[in-house]
Amino acid sequence: MPAGRPSKYTEELLTKAWDYTNGGWKCAGDAMPSICGLADHLNLDRSTIYDWAEDPNKEISDMLGRILTKQEKVLFNESLKGEYNATIAKLALTKHGYHDKSDSTLSGPGGKPIPVQEVPITFTPVGPDDV
């Protein structure tokens, strides 16, 4: 018999966690699903959830993946609708691989410089009688 206190990882806890993941985050008062929201909803520490996620026999890792997918979708959609603070949404979306960096280096085919064709410009003076 293993020593220590019994694990809190139970079917009841899993059901409650899936409820949060599948929309219960809204009822919990969260603006978007999150791992810290799940931890709070389950009255657990985030580190406990991360520890469980490393065990391939526990479905919590699938749940965390779903939470992050839903989080990205909510962030993206609500930001496009103007419902979320743009700065916070931008920051949060960086955790999902989005960025606002622009590549200032432009190149042509094969990474070579873009050819520039110079076109001569001629000006013809126009006087007041020519208008």
TIMAR-403731 format. One record per atom (N, C-alpha, C): chain; x negated, y negated, z negated. Coordinates in Angstrom, 2 decimals. Atoms other than C-alpha are relative to their C-alpha. Layout:
<sites>
chain;xx;yy;zz
A;X;Y;Z
...
</sites>
This chain:
<sites>
chain;xx;yy;zz
A;-0.86;1.18;0.00
A;0.00;0.00;0.00
A;-0.90;-1.24;0.00
A;0.81;1.20;-0.06
A;-1.47;-3.39;1.01
A;0.25;-0.91;-1.20
A;-0.13;0.93;1.13
A;-2.15;-5.87;-1.77
A;0.43;-1.37;0.50
A;-0.41;1.35;-0.37
A;-0.84;-9.42;-1.83
A;1.50;-0.11;0.09
A;-1.45;0.18;-0.07
A;2.56;-10.90;-1.40
A;0.51;0.41;1.38
A;-0.56;-0.47;-1.27
A;4.91;-9.70;1.32
A;0.04;-1.13;1.03
A;-0.02;0.98;-1.09
A;4.85;-11.44;4.70
A;1.38;-0.62;0.13
A;-1.27;0.69;-0.26
A;7.52;-14.02;5.45
A;0.50;0.29;1.41
A;-0.35;-0.32;-1.38
A;7.56;-12.70;9.03
A;1.05;1.11;0.00
A;-1.12;-0.95;0.04
A;10.99;-11.05;9.13
A;0.89;-0.21;1.22
A;-0.96;0.15;-1.11
A;13.74;-10.50;11.68
A;0.88;-1.24;-0.21
A;-0.81;1.18;0.32
A;15.78;-13.18;9.91
A;-0.75;-1.29;0.37
A;0.82;1.16;-0.33
A;12.92;-15.65;10.27
A;-0.14;-0.15;1.52
A;0.10;0.04;-1.46
A;12.49;-14.72;13.95
A;1.27;-0.53;0.64
A;-1.28;0.48;-0.52
A;16.19;-15.30;14.60
A;0.12;-1.50;-0.20
A;-0.05;1.44;0.30
A;16.00;-18.69;12.92
A;-0.98;-0.77;0.91
A;0.99;0.64;-0.87
A;12.86;-19.52;14.95
A;0.51;-0.08;1.44
A;-0.53;0.03;-1.36
A;14.49;-18.54;18.25
A;1.16;-0.99;0.11
A;-1.09;0.98;0.00
A;17.55;-20.61;17.31
A;-0.56;-1.41;0.18
A;0.65;1.32;-0.14
A;15.27;-23.64;16.91
A;-0.50;-0.18;1.43
A;0.60;0.07;-1.34
A;13.49;-22.88;20.18
A;1.05;-0.20;1.08
A;-1.03;0.03;-1.04
A;16.71;-22.47;22.15
A;1.03;-1.10;-0.20
A;-0.89;1.16;0.11
A;18.22;-25.85;21.30
A;0.27;-0.46;-1.41
A;-0.21;0.38;1.39
A;18.39;-25.86;17.53
A;-0.85;-1.18;-0.43
A;0.85;1.16;0.31
A;15.65;-28.48;17.55
A;0.82;-1.28;0.03
A;-0.86;1.19;-0.06
A;18.36;-30.99;18.48
A;0.79;-0.14;-1.31
A;-0.76;0.00;1.26
A;20.47;-30.01;15.45
A;-0.90;-0.30;-1.20
A;0.96;0.27;1.08
A;17.33;-30.23;13.30
A;-0.41;-1.47;-0.03
A;0.30;1.42;-0.04
A;17.11;-33.90;14.29
A;-1.30;-0.35;0.70
A;1.25;0.26;-0.72
A;14.00;-33.55;16.45
A;0.30;-0.61;1.37
A;-0.17;0.63;-1.31
A;13.64;-35.74;19.54
A;-0.43;0.93;1.12
A;0.44;-1.01;-0.97
A;11.92;-32.85;21.31
A;-0.46;1.21;-0.79
A;0.48;-1.17;0.72
A;10.97;-29.29;20.43
A;-1.50;-0.12;-0.24
A;1.42;0.06;0.30
A;7.59;-29.00;18.75
A;-0.37;1.11;-0.98
A;0.47;-1.03;0.92
A;5.48;-26.56;16.82
A;0.10;-0.49;-1.44
A;-0.13;0.51;1.37
A;5.42;-28.84;13.79
A;1.48;-0.04;-0.40
A;-1.43;-0.05;0.29
A;9.22;-29.08;14.05
A;0.45;1.40;-0.36
A;-0.31;-1.40;0.30
A;9.46;-25.30;14.12
A;-0.50;0.36;-1.40
A;0.58;-0.31;1.32
A;7.16;-25.03;11.10
A;0.86;-0.61;-1.10
A;-0.84;0.65;1.00
A;9.27;-27.53;9.18
A;1.35;0.69;-0.13
A;-1.29;-0.69;-0.02
A;12.49;-25.79;10.22
A;-0.06;1.33;-0.75
A;0.17;-1.30;0.65
A;11.12;-22.48;8.92
A;-0.59;-0.13;-1.40
A;0.61;0.26;1.30
A;9.63;-24.11;5.81
A;-1.35;0.73;-0.14
A;1.31;-0.63;-0.05
A;6.17;-22.86;6.78
A;-1.04;-1.04;0.37
A;1.10;0.83;-0.45
A;2.79;-24.39;7.42
A;-0.31;0.36;1.46
A;0.36;-0.27;-1.40
A;1.71;-24.74;11.06
A;-1.06;1.09;0.11
A;1.09;-0.98;-0.08
A;-1.39;-22.66;10.33
A;0.54;1.43;-0.10
A;-0.62;-1.33;0.10
A;0.83;-19.71;9.37
A;0.55;0.42;1.36
A;-0.57;-0.30;-1.32
A;2.61;-19.90;12.71
A;-1.12;0.30;1.00
A;1.13;-0.25;-0.90
A;-0.70;-20.14;14.58
A;-0.66;1.35;-0.31
A;0.56;-1.31;0.38
A;-2.02;-17.13;12.63
A;0.86;1.12;0.57
A;-0.91;-1.02;-0.53
A;1.06;-15.11;13.58
A;-0.11;0.08;1.52
A;0.07;0.02;-1.47
A;0.70;-16.19;17.23
A;-1.20;0.77;0.53
A;1.18;-0.74;-0.44
A;-2.71;-14.51;17.39
A;0.21;1.51;-0.04
A;-0.29;-1.42;0.10
A;-1.17;-11.12;16.59
A;0.83;0.41;1.23
A;-0.73;-0.37;-1.22
A;-0.18;-9.47;19.91
A;1.29;0.79;-0.27
A;-1.20;-0.76;0.33
A;2.48;-7.43;18.09
A;1.15;-0.90;-0.47
A;-1.04;0.92;0.47
A;4.41;-10.53;17.05
A;0.43;-0.88;1.16
A;-0.53;0.76;-1.13
A;6.66;-12.35;19.48
A;-0.07;-1.51;-0.19
A;0.09;1.44;0.27
A;5.92;-15.72;17.94
A;-0.84;-0.72;1.06
A;0.82;0.66;-1.02
A;3.26;-16.42;20.59
A;0.84;-0.33;1.24
A;-0.92;0.29;-1.11
A;5.95;-16.15;23.31
A;0.86;-1.20;-0.33
A;-0.84;1.10;0.45
A;8.08;-18.51;21.29
A;-0.74;-1.33;0.10
A;0.78;1.24;-0.06
A;5.30;-21.09;21.05
A;-0.16;-0.45;1.45
A;0.08;0.34;-1.43
A;4.86;-20.93;24.82
A;1.30;-0.62;0.50
A;-1.31;0.55;-0.39
A;8.60;-21.56;25.28
A;0.18;-1.41;-0.56
A;-0.13;1.33;0.61
A;8.48;-24.50;22.86
A;-0.81;-1.01;0.80
A;0.84;0.94;-0.76
A;5.61;-26.11;24.78
A;0.57;-0.27;1.39
A;-0.63;0.19;-1.31
A;7.39;-25.54;28.11
A;1.20;-0.93;-0.11
A;-1.17;0.86;0.19
A;10.60;-27.09;26.80
A;-0.42;-1.42;-0.37
A;0.50;1.31;0.39
A;8.64;-29.93;25.23
A;-0.44;-0.79;1.23
A;0.45;0.67;-1.22
A;7.01;-30.75;28.56
A;1.19;-0.45;0.85
A;-1.18;0.32;-0.81
A;10.35;-30.64;30.36
A;0.78;-1.17;-0.59
A;-0.74;1.08;0.67
A;12.08;-32.86;27.80
A;-0.77;-1.32;0.14
A;0.83;1.21;-0.12
A;9.19;-35.35;27.78
A;0.07;-0.59;1.40
A;0.01;0.46;-1.39
A;9.07;-35.54;31.54
A;1.35;-0.60;0.40
A;-1.33;0.47;-0.41
A;12.82;-35.87;32.09
A;0.45;-1.24;-0.75
A;-0.45;1.15;0.78
A;13.55;-38.27;29.25
A;-0.84;-1.24;0.30
A;0.85;1.14;-0.38
A;10.61;-40.46;30.25
A;0.47;-0.58;1.32
A;-0.49;0.49;-1.30
A;11.90;-40.68;33.82
A;1.31;-0.77;-0.14
A;-1.27;0.69;0.24
A;15.30;-41.73;32.47
A;-0.17;-1.24;-0.86
A;0.26;1.17;0.83
A;13.65;-44.36;30.26
A;0.49;0.18;-1.43
A;-0.51;-0.27;1.34
A;14.92;-42.70;27.08
A;-1.10;0.06;-1.05
A;1.12;-0.12;0.93
A;11.49;-42.24;25.51
A;-0.95;-1.17;0.16
A;1.02;1.03;-0.04
A;8.86;-44.80;24.65
A;-1.09;0.45;0.97
A;0.92;-0.38;-1.06
A;6.56;-44.79;27.67
A;-1.40;0.33;-0.52
A;1.35;-0.22;0.52
A;3.33;-45.02;25.68
A;-0.09;1.33;-0.74
A;0.00;-1.26;0.75
A;4.22;-42.14;23.37
A;0.17;1.18;0.96
A;-0.22;-1.08;-0.96
A;5.51;-40.01;26.26
A;-1.27;0.26;0.81
A;1.25;-0.13;-0.77
A;2.32;-40.69;28.24
A;-1.04;0.74;-0.82
A;0.96;-0.66;0.89
A;0.20;-39.66;25.27
A;0.35;1.48;-0.16
A;-0.43;-1.39;0.22
A;2.24;-36.50;24.65
A;-0.18;0.83;1.27
A;0.13;-0.75;-1.26
A;2.19;-35.50;28.33
A;-1.45;0.34;0.33
A;1.41;-0.36;-0.23
A;-1.62;-35.54;28.32
A;-0.29;1.38;-0.58
A;0.18;-1.33;0.59
A;-1.36;-32.43;26.11
A;0.53;1.10;0.91
A;-0.55;-0.96;-0.96
A;0.44;-30.77;29.02
A;-0.71;-0.10;1.35
A;0.80;0.05;-1.23
A;-2.21;-31.60;31.63
A;0.24;-1.21;0.88
A;-0.25;1.20;-0.80
A;-0.84;-34.89;32.93
A;-1.03;-1.07;-0.35
A;0.90;1.11;0.28
A;-3.10;-37.92;33.26
A;0.30;-1.13;0.98
A;-0.23;1.16;-0.88
A;-3.02;-41.39;34.77
A;-1.29;-0.52;0.59
A;1.27;0.41;-0.58
A;-6.60;-41.50;35.93
A;0.12;0.01;1.52
A;0.04;0.00;-1.46
A;-7.18;-42.44;39.52
A;-1.43;0.22;0.43
A;1.33;-0.25;-0.53
A;-10.09;-41.25;41.55
A;-0.34;-1.16;0.91
A;0.33;1.21;-0.77
A;-11.69;-44.46;42.77
A;-0.95;0.31;1.15
A;0.90;-0.37;-1.07
A;-14.02;-42.56;45.09
A;0.82;0.60;1.14
A;-0.69;-0.51;-1.17
A;-12.48;-42.12;48.50
A;-1.02;0.56;0.97
A;0.92;-0.57;-0.98
A;-14.05;-39.90;51.09
A;0.79;0.57;1.15
A;-0.60;-0.56;-1.20
A;-13.36;-38.58;54.51
A;-0.14;1.51;0.00
A;0.10;-1.46;-0.12
A;-13.38;-35.00;55.78
A;-1.38;0.50;-0.44
A;1.25;-0.59;0.45
A;-16.02;-32.82;54.15
A;-0.73;-0.83;-1.04
A;0.63;0.82;1.03
A;-16.70;-35.44;51.47
A;-0.87;-1.11;0.56
A;0.82;1.04;-0.63
A;-18.40;-37.73;53.98
A;0.70;-1.35;-0.10
A;-0.64;1.32;0.05
A;-17.84;-41.48;53.99
A;1.05;-0.17;1.10
A;-1.05;0.28;-0.98
A;-14.74;-42.73;55.76
A;-0.57;-0.96;1.04
A;0.53;0.90;-1.03
A;-15.75;-44.21;59.12
A;0.84;-1.28;0.08
A;-0.66;1.30;-0.10
A;-14.94;-47.88;59.43
A;-0.31;-0.57;1.38
A;0.19;0.57;-1.32
A;-14.40;-49.39;62.83
A;0.19;-1.51;-0.12
A;-0.08;1.45;0.07
A;-15.17;-53.08;63.00
A;0.67;-0.53;1.26
A;-0.74;0.59;-1.11
A;-12.81;-55.09;65.16
A;-0.28;-1.50;-0.01
A;0.27;1.43;-0.02
A;-13.89;-58.54;66.30
A;1.30;-0.81;-0.01
A;-1.17;0.88;0.08
A;-11.44;-61.30;65.49
A;-0.40;-1.34;0.60
A;0.27;1.31;-0.60
A;-11.26;-64.44;67.58
A;1.14;-0.94;-0.38
A;-1.00;1.01;0.36
A;-9.48;-67.62;66.62
A;0.08;-1.01;1.12
A;-0.21;1.05;-0.99
A;-8.00;-70.01;69.08
A;0.61;-1.17;-0.73
A;-0.56;1.16;0.70
A;-7.53;-73.49;67.66
A;1.31;-0.43;0.63
A;-1.32;0.45;-0.46
A;-4.01;-74.74;67.89
A;0.14;-1.45;-0.47
A;-0.19;1.41;0.32
A;-3.36;-78.45;68.04
A;1.47;-0.31;-0.18
A;-1.40;0.35;0.24
A;-0.18;-80.31;67.18
A;0.83;0.01;1.29
A;-0.75;0.00;-1.27
A;0.75;-80.50;70.89
A;0.32;1.42;0.47
A;-0.19;-1.38;-0.44
A;0.55;-76.67;71.23
A;1.13;0.72;-0.75
A;-1.02;-0.67;0.80
A;3.25;-75.87;68.66
A;1.36;-0.19;0.57
</sites>
